[in-house]
Amino acid sequence: MEDLIEIRWHGRGGQGAKTASLLLADAAFNTGKYIQGFPEYGPERMGAPITAYNRISTSPITIHSNIYEPDYVVVVDDTLLESVDVTAGLKETGAIVINTTRSEDYLKSVLKGYKGDIYTIDARKISQEALGKYFPNTPMLAAIVKVSKIMTDEALLEDMQGSFKHKFAKKPEVIEGNMKALEMALKEVKKI
């Protein structure tokens, strides 16, 4: 499958990496793509490292396994950089997107010589400004869409508006903040 895009998410339990991977799958599906979005389960608990995955394609997906050589990696929590090999199998033609304010030198040192593109975003600042709390998954969702070009910014925003209206039907006050977080993240993700 030439057009298959594979994404691996690294986060900690409770940060929303699994939710973001499922939202990405739904949004890609709504743009007419074939999708898979799934977590890797183990003894997850709040704060423990977790992994989630996405496969997105314009053709039917016949692979049903974990992703070992992703095109993109999303790191929701930069404390994982020193304890998890986040670049394992990551294609140099892809990219890694990290929620961090750490220096370029630090990132290059912990990424074990990864030669592909490295993008950063301060999802903490964005979520606190837009939502009043630390929910990194919404900005990270926008960041991976921007970097991978799975869909246009407009398609993401339109789909998420509908998704959030459904998801937050009983809490409509959080829709505006989540939309603002997406919009900010699309503008603030940067390549180092």
C-alpha positions as CSV (number, residue, x, y, z in Angstrom):
1,M,0.0,0.0,0.0
2,E,1.9,3.0,-1.3
3,D,-0.5,5.6,0.3
4,L,-0.6,4.0,3.7
5,I,0.3,6.4,6.6
6,E,1.2,4.8,9.9
7,I,1.3,6.8,13.2
8,R,2.4,5.8,16.6
9,W,1.4,7.8,19.7
10,H,3.4,7.9,23.0
11,G,1.8,9.3,26.0
12,R,0.9,8.7,29.6
13,G,-2.4,7.3,30.9
14,G,-4.9,10.1,31.3
15,Q,-3.3,12.5,28.8
16,G,-5.7,11.5,26.0
17,A,-3.3,9.9,23.5
18,K,-5.7,7.1,22.9
19,T,-8.6,9.5,22.5
20,A,-6.6,11.7,20.1
21,S,-5.7,8.6,18.0
22,L,-9.4,7.7,17.8
23,L,-10.5,11.2,17.0
24,L,-7.9,11.3,14.2
25,A,-9.2,8.0,12.8
26,D,-12.8,9.4,12.9
27,A,-11.8,12.6,11.1
28,A,-9.8,10.7,8.4
29,F,-12.8,8.4,7.9
30,N,-15.1,11.3,7.5
31,T,-12.8,12.6,4.7
32,G,-13.3,9.3,2.8
33,K,-10.2,7.4,4.0
34,Y,-9.8,3.9,5.3
35,I,-8.7,3.9,8.9
36,Q,-7.5,2.1,11.9
37,G,-7.1,3.6,15.4
38,F,-6.3,1.4,18.3
39,P,-4.4,1.4,21.6
40,E,-1.9,-1.1,22.8
41,Y,-3.2,-2.4,26.1
42,G,-1.1,-3.5,29.0
43,P,-1.3,-2.7,32.7
44,E,-2.3,0.9,32.0
45,R,-3.0,3.2,34.8
46,M,-3.0,7.0,35.3
47,G,0.5,8.3,34.4
48,A,1.9,5.0,33.0
49,P,3.3,5.0,29.5
50,I,0.8,4.1,26.8
51,T,1.0,3.6,23.1
52,A,-1.7,4.1,20.5
53,Y,-1.7,3.7,16.7
54,N,-3.3,5.0,13.5
55,R,-3.3,3.6,10.0
56,I,-4.8,5.9,7.3
57,S,-5.1,5.1,3.6
58,T,-7.1,5.7,0.5
59,S,-7.3,1.9,-0.1
60,P,-8.7,-0.8,2.2
61,I,-6.2,-1.7,5.0
62,T,-5.5,-5.4,5.3
63,I,-2.8,-5.2,8.0
64,H,-3.9,-6.0,11.5
65,S,-0.9,-5.7,13.8
66,N,0.9,-3.1,15.9
67,I,2.9,-0.5,13.9
68,Y,6.7,-1.2,14.0
69,E,7.9,1.2,11.3
70,P,5.7,4.3,11.6
71,D,5.8,7.2,9.2
72,Y,5.1,9.6,12.1
73,V,5.5,9.5,15.9
74,V,3.6,11.8,18.3
75,V,5.1,12.3,21.8
76,V,2.4,13.7,24.1
77,D,4.7,13.8,27.1
78,D,8.4,14.8,26.7
79,T,9.3,13.0,29.9
80,L,9.0,9.8,27.9
81,L,11.9,10.8,25.7
82,E,14.4,9.5,28.3
83,S,12.6,6.3,29.2
84,V,11.0,5.1,25.9
85,D,12.7,4.6,22.5
86,V,10.2,6.8,20.7
87,T,12.2,6.7,17.4
88,A,12.3,2.9,17.3
89,G,11.5,2.0,13.7
90,L,10.5,5.6,12.8
91,K,11.1,6.2,9.1
92,E,13.6,9.0,8.3
93,T,11.2,10.1,5.5
94,G,8.5,10.8,8.2
95,A,8.7,13.0,11.3
96,I,8.3,13.1,15.0
97,V,6.0,15.6,16.7
98,I,6.8,16.4,20.4
99,N,4.9,18.3,23.0
100,T,7.9,20.1,24.6
101,T,9.6,23.4,25.4
102,R,13.0,21.7,25.6
103,S,16.0,22.9,23.5
104,E,16.8,21.6,20.0
105,D,20.2,20.3,21.4
106,Y,18.5,18.4,24.2
107,L,15.9,16.9,21.7
108,K,18.6,15.8,19.3
109,S,20.6,14.2,22.1
110,V,17.7,12.1,23.4
111,L,16.4,11.1,19.9
112,K,19.4,8.9,19.4
113,G,20.6,10.4,16.1
114,Y,17.2,10.4,14.4
115,K,17.8,12.1,11.1
116,G,14.2,12.8,10.0
117,D,12.2,15.9,10.7
118,I,11.5,17.0,14.2
119,Y,8.5,19.2,15.1
120,T,7.7,20.7,18.5
121,I,4.6,22.3,20.0
122,D,3.9,23.6,23.5
123,A,0.6,21.8,24.0
124,R,0.6,22.7,27.7
125,K,0.6,26.5,27.0
126,I,-2.0,26.1,24.2
127,S,-4.4,23.9,26.3
128,Q,-4.1,26.0,29.4
129,E,-4.8,29.2,27.4
130,A,-7.6,27.7,25.3
131,L,-9.2,25.3,27.9
132,G,-8.0,26.6,31.3
133,K,-6.6,23.1,32.0
134,Y,-3.8,20.8,30.8
135,F,-5.3,18.6,28.1
136,P,-2.5,18.0,25.6
137,N,-4.4,15.7,23.2
138,T,-6.3,18.3,21.3
139,P,-3.3,20.4,20.4
140,M,-1.3,17.2,19.5
141,L,-4.1,16.0,17.2
142,A,-3.9,19.3,15.3
143,A,-0.1,19.2,15.2
144,I,0.0,15.7,13.7
145,V,-2.6,16.6,11.1
146,K,-0.6,19.7,10.1
147,V,2.7,17.8,9.9
148,S,1.4,14.7,8.1
149,K,-1.0,16.6,5.8
150,I,-3.5,13.7,6.3
151,M,-6.2,16.3,5.6
152,T,-6.5,20.0,5.2
153,D,-6.7,22.3,8.3
154,E,-10.2,23.3,7.2
155,A,-11.3,19.7,7.0
156,L,-10.0,18.9,10.4
157,L,-11.7,22.0,12.0
158,E,-15.0,21.3,10.3
159,D,-15.0,17.6,11.3
160,M,-13.9,18.4,14.9
161,Q,-16.6,21.0,15.3
162,G,-19.2,18.3,14.6
163,S,-17.4,15.7,16.7
164,F,-17.1,18.0,19.7
165,K,-20.8,18.9,19.4
166,H,-21.6,15.2,19.7
167,K,-18.9,14.3,22.3
168,F,-19.6,17.3,24.5
169,A,-23.4,17.5,24.1
170,K,-23.8,17.8,27.8
171,K,-20.9,20.2,28.2
172,P,-21.2,22.6,25.3
173,E,-19.1,25.2,27.1
174,V,-15.9,23.2,26.3
175,I,-16.5,23.1,22.5
176,E,-15.2,26.7,22.0
177,G,-12.0,26.0,24.0
178,N,-11.3,22.8,22.2
179,M,-11.8,24.5,18.8
180,K,-9.5,27.4,19.9
181,A,-6.8,24.8,21.0
182,L,-7.0,23.2,17.5
183,E,-6.7,26.5,15.7
184,M,-3.8,27.6,17.9
185,A,-1.9,24.3,17.5
186,L,-2.3,24.4,13.7
187,K,-0.4,27.8,13.7
188,E,2.1,27.0,16.5
189,V,3.6,23.6,15.5
190,K,7.1,24.3,14.3
191,K,10.0,22.4,12.7
192,I,13.4,22.5,14.4
